[in-house]
Amino acid sequence: MKYCKICIIPDTRPDQFIDSNDVCSACRSFQSRKKIDWNKRLGELKKIVDEFKSNNLKWNCVIPSSGGKDSTYQAIRARELGLNPVLVTATTCDLSEIGKKNIQNLKSLGFDTVEISTNPIIRANLNNIGLREIGDISWPEHITIFTIPMRFALNYKIPLILWGENPQFEYGGPKKATRSNILDRAWLEEFAGLIGLRLTDLSETYKIKDIDLYPYRYPSEEELNQFKVTGLFLGYYEAWDNIRNGDVAKRNGFTSFTGSIEGGYLDFEKLDNYQHGIHDYFKYLKYGFGRASDQLSVLIRKNLISREKAIKIVKNYEGKFPKSYLKKPIEKILEKIGLSLEEFIKLCDKFSNKKIFKCNQAGELIKDDQGNIIKLMHENK
């Protein structure tokens, strides 16, 4: 593993690139902010927004919303720009209590909200299949966060979807993609796609009916041509700042978590779904880093923490076998998708990258007395 010399992200991150000067693409993108004329871009956004405002619709904008700090900020920002947004939530399989509270907070702020809950039996099955097949318990949520807001916008003829950050610009990706201001089908096919699972596989191999997979299917070209919906990255038009977003959300009633969040360093991210801890742990198993590394790297880029300090503390926040998430025991989380703890441990071993973690001569992972796998010599320096 090779690490960026500015932040603590390794080259094992998908779509990440570390150049010949040992600097990752996410840090390069952050440095490039200094060259961007943000006032000019804001002016561009206001001109675009004015066109949609002129439609005189009750809803002229969709905000894809989990109730999290970013979507809370997006909703408030859309209102400041003069838009009339409707917040569309594709609900999760295991919505947390704090997640419910933050969705309710958005309603109390006076936003129109729509919560679309896919068939929970089908969704739990897909969570199970996603974890078994590609090591991603959150596969259904990763898909519906894109498909459901678009389908809602098409069905209700709402011309604009205001997304948050451009992930390739904020977290690393191909240079061309970092300059994009639009989230469209081409972007989804390249960077989201079906994230390892095809709908045809689900219908043919697992005998899931096509009608039950409808919410997970992105609209066809024919559907998209019937009414034009523009999807914009708000993060293209203003410098994206998750710390600012958290502060704005908190000032407007957002509830952060009291105590340590397993796998994470910040107390205001990934609060809506009890399954986030498992998702982030599998990220660590596959790539040798987790959510805390992402969060601390953002803080490093903003000069809110030193790289040296981040290296020392990150080990305390990620890489540990998950015992609970937001105080819900892992056994209860797994029960909801039909998995036992023993089956889960086998899946953890299956998806662990043996090039990164210690194994015995038989090729079996070596674990400490807490069930944690042990990294090889790939120390971040």
C-alpha positions in Angstrom: 0.0 0.0 0.0 1.2 3.4 -0.9 -0.1 6.4 1.0 -0.6 10.0 0.1 2.0 12.2 1.8 -0.5 14.9 2.5 -3.4 13.0 3.9 -3.7 9.3 5.1 -5.5 7.7 2.1 -3.9 4.8 0.4 -3.8 3.9 -3.3 -6.1 0.9 -2.6 -9.1 3.3 -2.7 -11.1 2.7 -5.9 -10.7 5.5 -8.5 -7.9 7.0 -6.4 -4.6 8.0 -8.0 -1.4 8.9 -6.2 1.0 10.8 -8.5 4.7 10.7 -8.8 5.0 13.2 -6.0 3.1 10.9 -3.7 0.0 13.2 -3.6 -3.5 11.7 -4.1 -6.0 13.0 -6.5 -8.3 14.1 -3.7 -5.6 16.3 -2.3 -4.8 17.7 -5.8 -8.5 18.5 -6.2 -8.6 20.3 -2.9 -5.5 22.3 -3.9 -7.2 23.3 -7.2 -10.0 25.0 -5.3 -7.7 28.0 -4.9 -7.8 28.5 -8.7 -11.6 28.4 -8.9 -13.5 31.6 -9.2 -16.3 30.6 -6.8 -18.2 33.9 -7.1 -18.4 33.3 -10.9 -19.7 29.7 -10.3 -22.2 30.9 -7.8 -23.4 33.4 -10.4 -23.7 30.6 -12.9 -25.8 28.6 -10.4 -28.1 31.5 -9.8 -28.7 32.0 -13.5 -29.6 28.3 -13.8 -31.8 28.4 -10.8 -33.6 31.4 -12.1 -34.7 29.4 -15.1 -36.2 26.7 -13.0 -37.8 29.2 -10.6 -39.6 30.8 -13.6 -41.5 27.5 -14.1 -43.7 28.7 -11.2 -44.2 25.1 -10.0 -45.0 24.1 -6.4 -42.0 21.8 -6.6 -39.2 22.9 -8.9 -36.4 21.0 -7.3 -35.8 17.5 -5.8 -33.3 17.1 -2.9 -32.3 13.5 -2.5 -32.4 13.3 1.3 -31.3 10.8 4.0 -32.0 13.3 6.7 -28.3 13.6 7.2 -26.2 16.7 7.6 -25.5 17.1 3.9 -29.0 16.8 2.7 -30.1 19.1 5.5 -27.7 21.7 4.2 -28.7 21.1 0.6 -32.4 21.7 1.5 -31.6 24.9 3.4 -29.3 26.1 0.6 -32.0 25.4 -2.1 -34.5 27.5 -0.1 -32.0 30.3 0.2 -31.6 30.2 -3.6 -35.3 30.7 -4.0 -36.2 27.2 -5.0 -39.2 25.3 -3.8 -37.7 21.8 -3.0 -39.3 18.6 -2.2 -37.1 16.2 -0.2 -37.2 12.7 -1.5 -35.9 10.0 0.9 -35.3 6.4 -0.3 -35.6 4.8 3.1 -33.0 2.3 4.4 -33.5 -1.3 5.5 -32.6 -0.5 9.1 -33.4 3.1 9.8 -31.9 4.3 13.1 -33.8 6.2 15.8 -31.5 9.2 15.3 -32.1 8.9 11.6 -35.9 9.1 12.1 -35.4 12.1 14.4 -33.4 14.0 11.8 -35.9 13.3 9.0 -38.6 14.6 11.3 -36.5 17.7 11.9 -36.5 18.5 8.2 -40.3 18.3 8.3 -40.4 20.7 11.3 -38.3 23.2 9.2 -41.2 23.4 6.8 -40.0 21.3 4.0 -42.2 19.1 1.9 -40.9 15.6 2.3 -41.6 12.3 0.6 -40.4 9.0 2.0 -40.4 6.0 -0.4 -39.9 2.7 1.3 -39.2 -0.2 -1.0 -40.6 -3.6 -0.1 -38.8 -4.4 3.2 -38.8 -8.1 2.6 -37.2 -7.7 -0.9 -34.8 -5.1 0.4 -33.6 -7.3 3.3 -33.0 -10.1 0.8 -31.0 -7.7 -1.4 -29.0 -6.6 1.7 -28.2 -10.3 2.3 -27.3 -10.9 -1.4 -25.2 -7.8 -1.6 -23.2 -8.8 1.4 -22.7 -12.4 0.3 -21.9 -11.6 -3.4 -19.9 -8.4 -3.4 -19.3 -7.6 0.3 -21.7 -4.7 0.3 -24.6 -4.8 2.7 -25.7 -1.4 1.6 -26.1 -2.2 -2.1 -29.9 -1.5 -2.2 -29.4 1.9 -0.6 -26.5 2.8 -2.9 -28.8 2.1 -5.9 -32.1 3.7 -4.7 -30.4 7.0 -3.6 -30.0 7.5 -7.4 -32.9 5.8 -8.9 -35.8 6.8 -6.6 -35.2 10.6 -6.7 -34.9 10.5 -10.5 -38.1 8.4 -10.9 -39.9 10.8 -8.6 -38.7 13.8 -10.6 -39.8 12.2 -13.8 -43.2 11.1 -12.6 -44.0 14.5 -11.1 -42.3 16.5 -13.8 -39.9 18.3 -11.6 -37.1 19.7 -13.7 -34.1 19.9 -11.3 -32.4 17.5 -8.9 -29.8 19.2 -6.6 -27.2 16.7 -5.5 -24.5 17.4 -3.0 -20.7 17.0 -3.7 -19.1 15.6 -6.8 -17.5 12.5 -5.2 -14.6 12.4 -7.7 -13.7 16.0 -7.0 -13.9 15.6 -3.2 -12.5 12.1 -2.7 -10.5 11.3 -5.7 -11.1 10.1 -9.3 -10.3 10.7 -12.9 -9.4 14.3 -13.7 -12.1 14.7 -16.3 -14.8 13.6 -13.8 -13.7 16.1 -11.2 -14.7 18.9 -13.5 -18.3 17.7 -13.9 -21.2 19.8 -12.7 -23.9 17.3 -13.9 -25.0 13.9 -12.5 -26.5 12.1 -15.4 -26.8 8.5 -16.8 -23.3 8.6 -18.2 -21.9 9.5 -14.7 -23.9 6.8 -13.0 -22.8 4.1 -15.5 -19.2 5.0 -14.9 -19.1 5.7 -11.2 -22.2 4.1 -9.7 -23.5 1.6 -12.2 -24.9 -1.3 -10.3 -21.9 -1.5 -8.1 -21.0 -5.1 -8.8 -24.5 -6.6 -9.1 -26.7 -6.6 -12.2 -30.5 -6.6 -12.0 -30.5 -9.4 -14.5 -28.4 -11.5 -12.1 -30.9 -10.8 -9.4 -33.9 -11.9 -11.5 -32.2 -14.9 -13.1 -30.1 -16.3 -10.3 -32.2 -15.3 -7.3 -35.6 -15.4 -9.0 -36.6 -11.9 -7.9 -39.4 -10.6 -10.0 -38.8 -7.7 -12.3 -41.7 -5.8 -10.8 -40.0 -6.0 -7.4 -36.8 -4.6 -8.9 -38.5 -1.6 -10.4 -37.3 0.9 -7.7 -33.7 -0.3 -8.3 -33.8 0.3 -12.0 -32.7 3.7 -13.4 -35.0 5.1 -16.0 -34.5 4.0 -19.6 -33.3 6.5 -22.3 -36.9 6.4 -23.6 -38.2 7.5 -20.2 -35.5 10.1 -19.8 -36.4 11.6 -23.1 -40.0 12.1 -22.2 -39.2 14.9 -19.8 -35.8 16.5 -19.2 -34.5 16.4 -15.6 -31.3 18.2 -14.9 -29.1 16.8 -12.0 -26.6 19.3 -10.7 -23.8 18.9 -8.2 -24.1 21.8 -5.7 -20.4 21.1 -4.8 -19.4 22.3 -8.3 -20.8 25.7 -7.7 -19.6 26.3 -4.1 -16.7 24.9 -2.1 -18.1 21.8 -0.5 -17.4 21.6 3.2 -18.8 18.8 5.3 -17.8 20.5 8.6 -19.7 23.6 7.6 -22.6 21.5 6.5 -22.6 19.8 9.9 -22.6 23.2 11.7 -25.4 24.6 9.6 -27.5 21.4 10.1 -26.9 21.5 13.9 -28.0 25.1 14.1 -31.2 24.1 12.4 -32.1 21.3 14.7 -30.0 18.4 13.4 -29.1 15.8 16.1 -25.6 14.4 16.2 -24.6 11.2 18.0 -23.6 11.3 21.7 -20.6 9.0 22.1 -18.2 7.2 19.8 -19.5 5.9 16.4 -17.9 2.6 15.6 -15.5 3.0 12.7 -15.9 6.8 12.4 -14.2 9.9 13.9 -16.9 12.5 13.5 -20.2 12.5 15.4 -22.5 13.8 12.7 -22.0 11.4 9.7 -23.6 8.1 8.8 -26.3 8.3 11.4 -29.4 7.1 9.5 -28.7 3.4 9.1 -27.6 0.8 11.6 -25.9 -1.1 8.8 -23.3 1.6 8.1 -20.9 0.0 10.6 -20.9 -3.3 8.6 -20.5 -1.4 5.3 -17.5 0.5 6.6 -15.9 -2.6 8.1 -16.0 -4.4 4.8 -14.4 -1.3 3.2 -11.6 -1.8 5.7 -11.3 -5.5 4.9 -11.1 -4.9 1.2 -8.9 -1.8 1.0 -7.1 -1.5 4.3 -8.7 1.7 5.4 -12.1 2.9 6.7 -14.4 5.9 7.2 -12.2 7.4 9.9 -9.4 7.7 7.4 -11.7 9.5 5.0 -12.9 11.9 7.7 -9.4 12.6 9.1 -8.0 13.2 5.6 -10.7 15.9 5.0 -9.7 17.5 8.3 -6.0 17.4 7.2 -6.8 19.1 3.9 -8.6 21.8 5.8 -5.6 22.2 8.3 -7.8 21.2 11.2 -5.6 18.4 12.2 -2.0 17.4 11.5 -1.2 14.3 9.4 1.0 13.1 12.2 -1.8 13.3 14.7 -4.2 11.7 12.3 -1.9 8.7 11.8 -1.7 8.2 15.6 -5.4 8.3 16.3 -6.9 6.6 13.2 -6.0 3.1 14.6 -8.3 3.8 17.5 -11.3 4.4 15.3 -11.2 1.8 12.5 -10.3 -1.8 11.7 -12.0 -3.4 14.7 -14.5 -6.2 14.4 -17.9 -4.6 14.6 -19.8 -5.2 17.9 -22.6 -2.7 17.5 -23.5 0.5 15.7 -25.2 3.4 17.2 -25.6 1.2 20.3 -27.5 -1.6 18.4 -25.8 -5.0 18.8 -24.5 -6.5 15.6 -26.5 -9.7 16.1 -29.7 -7.7 15.9 -28.5 -5.9 12.8 -27.7 -9.2 11.1 -30.9 -10.8 12.2 -32.9 -8.3 10.2 -31.3 -9.6 6.9 -31.3 -13.3 7.9 -27.7 -13.8 8.8 -26.1 -15.4 11.8 -23.0 -14.1 13.4 -21.1 -17.2 12.4 -22.1 -16.7 8.8 -21.1 -13.1 9.0 -17.6 -13.9 10.2 -17.1 -16.3 7.3 -18.1 -13.5 4.9 -15.6 -11.2 6.6 -12.9 -13.7 6.0 -14.0 -14.2 2.4 -13.7 -10.6 1.5 -10.6 -9.8 3.5 -7.7 -8.8 1.2 -4.9 -11.2 2.1 -2.4 -9.0 0.4 -3.0 -6.5 3.2 -3.6 -8.6 6.3 -1.5 -11.3 8.0 -2.1 -14.9 7.3 -0.6 -18.2 8.5 1.1 -20.7 6.3 -2.2 -22.3 5.4 -3.4 -18.9 4.1 -5.8 -18.4 7.0 -6.2 -14.9 8.5 -4.4 -14.3 11.8 -6.7 -12.6 14.4 -6.1 -11.1 17.8 -8.1 -12.1 20.9 -10.8 -9.6 19.9 -11.3 -11.1 16.5 -9.6 -8.3 14.7 -7.4 -9.1 11.6 -3.9 -7.7 11.6 -2.4 -5.5 9.0 0.9 -6.4 7.3 3.8 -4.0 7.1 1.9 -1.3 5.2 2.3 1.4 7.8 1.4 4.9 7.0 4.4 7.1 7.5 
